[in-house]
Amino acid sequence: MSRLLARTGYDQQQTAGALVDAWDQAVPAVFRRASQPGLVKRGVLEVFVSHSALVQEMGFYKREILAKLTASVPGEGITDIRCRVLADAGRSTPTNDRGP
């Protein structure tokens, strides 16, 4: 069964969904509509934010966010966060359409 899930990519979709949910729970409200998690590569979570000011502001919350993500999705092995600016960040994920 696990090979079938891996072959179809379904396991990656579940992992990505869990990471998005964990991200929404870990970040302060100001980041929820303006950011989205990307892939985890070598323990580094790539995060897309909608403008450059959020890159700097994210630095103030980095330790807190990392601690929450590590507790929520320990299997991801996240040890660091790197931010990149993407104008549409946070707008395309359905979980970010929640109210305030």
Secondary structure, DSSP 8 states (H G I E B T S, - for coil): -HHHHHHHTHHHHHHHHHHHHHHHHHS-HHHHTTEEEEEEETTEEEEEESSHHHHHHHHHHHHHHHHHHHHH-GGG---EEEEEE-TTTTTS-GGGGS--
